[in-house]
């Protein structure tokens, strides 16, 4: 699935605002929670959580999926998507609501809960290969054969515009923030949000140490293949960031930090133990930057953390 053609400034705040109005009837305005950082074992700063894991289909991905289906003509063959899991859930859910056929390709690392959800939403599910890149290749072949409409997980303008509405909502709900921590896989979420804020807040990408896609791209000055493993491989390990994503990230993202699988598990546990709130590994990765000390806020720094996915059945977390 080729990325949408890139202009000098492909994603604007005005486009994101229009997208928000378009998809608003179909997505949830997810809540924001102010917390005492000490409740989660964080020593400094002020903390805000944006709970996008309460979105339809369990993640922010529903925003981009609906934007595709509301702005593009769907052929009789329906839509096709490749996904580690969450994008597949979102496309399947949106297709169900819009009453169009969907075929979703996932790798073998996709979690059982995400596979079950995709099927329950009525999509045809195909397991292809061991990693996202394998599923993407299989989906591209199917799109060419069938004429189905491809919906890319992170590297199409429609996807970035949908994900950018998270930033619009957060700004309206939270008031002023200094820093926003965002988990990164292919980069569609962080790029969409960065295109909304456009340098008005410090945006920090948080990646698993075993899947440093944006970190490696920023080091190289271009998207490059990176490691693709770890506990969050079903949501944060696409091998490389998108071509549309990278210039936005390079321009507006302040830095990236890497967190270990152990730190991600600990962040999941703290969310559950403190708030009885369940997040999947990819959804908790951004918080892990704080709870592990990989990102240390200043005493009065107001930090927002996006909890971006909740597609897991695990509550008895192994620490």
ZISUL-V207723 format. One record per backbone hydrogen bond with DSSP energy under -1.0 kcal/mol. CO is the residue of the C=O (numbers start at 1). NH is the residue of the N-H. Records with the same first field share a line. If there is no record, write none. Layout:
CO->NH, NH
This chain:
12->16
13->17
14->18
15->19
16->20
17->21
18->22
19->23
20->24
23->26, 27
28->30
31->51
33->49
35->47
36->39
37->40, 42
38->41
46->303
47->35
48->305
49->33
50->52, 307
51->54
52->55
55->58
56->59
58->310
59->62
60->63
61->65
62->66
63->67
64->68
65->69
66->70
68->72
75->78
78->149
79->103
80->151
81->105
85->89
86->90
87->91
88->92
89->93
90->94
91->95
92->96
93->97
94->98
95->100
101->79
102->124
103->81
104->126
105->83
106->128
107->110
111->115
112->116
113->117
114->118
115->119
116->120
117->121
118->123
119->122
124->104
126->106
129->108
131->135
132->136
133->137
134->138
135->139
136->140
137->141
138->142
139->143
140->144
141->145
142->146
143->147
149->80
156->160
157->161
158->162
159->163
160->164
162->165
163->166
164->168
165->169
166->170
167->171
168->172
169->173
170->174
171->175
178->202
179->304
180->204
181->306
182->206
186->242
187->191
188->192
189->193
190->194
191->195
192->196
193->197
194->198
197->200
202->180
203->254, 255
204->182
205->257
206->184
207->259
208->211
210->229
211->213
212->216
213->217
214->218
215->219
216->220
217->221, 222
230->233
232->235, 236
239->226
242->246
245->249
246->250
247->251
248->252
249->253
255->205
257->207
259->209
260->264
261->265
262->266
263->267
264->268
265->269
266->270
267->271
268->272
269->273
270->274
271->275, 277
272->276
280->284
284->288
287->290, 291
288->292
289->295
290->293
298->301
299->45
301->46
302->178, 179
303->48
304->181
305->50
307->53
308->60
309->280
310->312
315->317
